[in-house]
Amino acid sequence: MHFGYKIVVLPNFLLGIFPFLSLGQHSIKQGRQFYKLVDSYLVGNTTSTRHVEDYFDCSFLCLEYEPFACLSFNIARNSDNGYHTCELSSSEGYLEPQRIEERLGYDYYGTTTESLFRISPCSSNPCSNGGTCSQGKRSGKFSCQCLPQVTVLPFIDNNCNIDTKKMVRYKSVEGVFHTKTGRYKLNYENAKRLCALQGAQLATYSQLHKAWKAGAETCEYGWLIDATARFPMQTKKGGCGNKVGVIGSSSPISKTSTYNAWCFK
């Protein structure tokens, strides 16, 4: 068994290391590209500290670890008897930018986003509409745990995507916005879910009232969190309550009734 590697130097401090682990006649290849930050240092999450002859030794050591055990490394430019301090880290500057600090005499090498998303796909946030990403057992694999779907707006794939052409969202006023999947198709639970898909929750009456005072007007009923359905009007209009204010009953109604939704974010 022996090791070898191919080095590709790319522009703008981007370097690719492609190691080969040879086992008899079989060869396993894993590639990684690193970007370089001069006089920079990632603090914490050190998995190993070694002394190496140069950058290439440090990068190859990183690749000998499991992908999540080494995502980046710091290396000292000054040598001690021909050896440089090499610190391997399980963190990465893209994932935790607050860990990067200026430190003279050190260079930081992080995994490029292209390589990072390949070995750790959850870092690219592939799950839409509030879905939670779980790393798979194999590198590059993941699964999404989606939020409860809106019955009339089902997910169209395993990444929690929906057909956005079927969803309408009005302009937000004071954090409150009107949303629907067609006129009056949402029961109470589906209204809650449609808000959640947009990172919001059903609005309260006071939030809708504040939006009305700020100029909100929509002549369509929408669910509120108290299980009432209301809408705000700035002018009197026939078919829209014929009065000014927040229109609708203050009494809760059957949650199986269907309206649109008022969300707050």
C-alpha positions, -999 to +999 in steps of 0.1 A: +000+000+000+014+034-008+002+070-011+006+095-039-010+127-048-016+151-077-014+189-071-032+214-092-024+251-086-053+274-095-055+312-096-063+335-067-048+313-040-070+283-049-052+250-047-065+215-055-051+184-038-061+151-053-046+122-032-046+086-043-045+057-019-033+027-038-044-007-026-029-033-050-044-026-084-072-005-070-070+033-065-092+055-044-094+092-053-108+120-032-104+156-043-105+188-023-099+224-032-086+249-006-086+287-006-059+307+012-062+336+036-028+352+043-020+363+079-052+347+090-060+320+116-091+300+125-095+298+163-107+265+180-119+231+170-083+218+165-083+181+159-045+176+156-013+197+157+016+183+136+050+196+124+054+194+086+079+204+060+055+225+039+019+233+029+015+202+009+023+179+038-002+197+059-029+195+033-023+158+027-025+152+064-059+169+064-071+146+037-060+115+056-087+123+082-124+117+078-139+147+059-156+161+089-125+157+111-105+181+090-122+208+069-094+234+071-060+241+086-037+268+099+000+267+090+029+288+103+050+304+077+081+305+098+099+272+103+116+256+133+145+236+121+128+232+087+094+223+101+062+243+102+034+241+127+003+226+111-030+228+129-059+207+115-095+218+123-129+203+121-144+238+115-143+260+084-144+297+078-175+297+056-194+278+083-181+298+112-167+331+100-165+345+135-136+321+142-114+338+116-090+363+130-059+382+118-026+365+129+007+375+114+029+347+104+001+322+098-019+313+067-053+298+068-065+272+042-102+265+041-122+241+020-139+259-010-177+260-009-177+237-040-158+210-022-176+217+011-210+212-004-199+180-020-187+164+013-211+182+035-243+189+015-262+202+045-239+232+047-255+245+015-290+245+031-306+222+005-339+218+023-365+244+014-394+259+033-382+253+068-371+217+062-343+203+084-313+187+067-297+155+081-263+143+070-263+108+054-241+080+065-220+084+033-202+116+022-224+137+000-257+121+010-284+139+030-321+138+037-347+165+045-372+164+073-400+187+059-425+207+079-461+194+078-473+201+043-502+223+032-528+199+019-536+221-011-499+229-017-480+196-014-442+192-016-431+183-051-398+167-042-377+153-012-361+187-007-394+202+006-399+224-025-434+235-035-449+248-067-444+285-059-467+294-089-496+282-067-488+305-038-495+342-036-479+365-011-489+402-008-467+430+003-457+431+040-469+460+062-455+462+097-444+426+094-479+414+084-486+399+050-516+382+033-510+349+016-530+323-002-530+293-026-561+305-045-591+322-031-603+308+002-587+273+001-570+272+036-585+257+067-570+269+100-543+242+101-533+247+065-532+285+071-507+279+100-486+257+078-485+281+049-472+308+072-446+284+086-434+275+051-426+312+048-408+314+081-438+332+097-468+325+120-504+334+119-508+371+129-526+383+160-555+408+158-533+435+173-506+429+147-532+431+119-547+463+135-512+478+136-507+470+099-541+485+091-531+518+109-499+517+087-520+516+055-527+478+049-558+471+028-569+438+013-605+429+007-601+392+014-606+373+047-576+357+062-571+335+093-556+350+125-541+330+153-572+334+174-592+314+148-610+345+136-610+356+099-607+393+092-594+419+067-583+456+068-599+484+048-588+520+045-619+531+024-656+521+024-663+497-005-694+477-013-687+440-009-658+448+015-678+455+046-687+490+034-667+505+063-632+514+074-612+494+099-604+457+105-635+439+093-647+406+106-662+389+137-643+388+170-658+353+177-637+322+167-652+302+138-650+266+128-614+256+119-626+236+090-638+267+073-616+280+045-601+314+040-567+329+032-541+336+059-526+366+076-490+359+086-465+378+108-428+377+103 
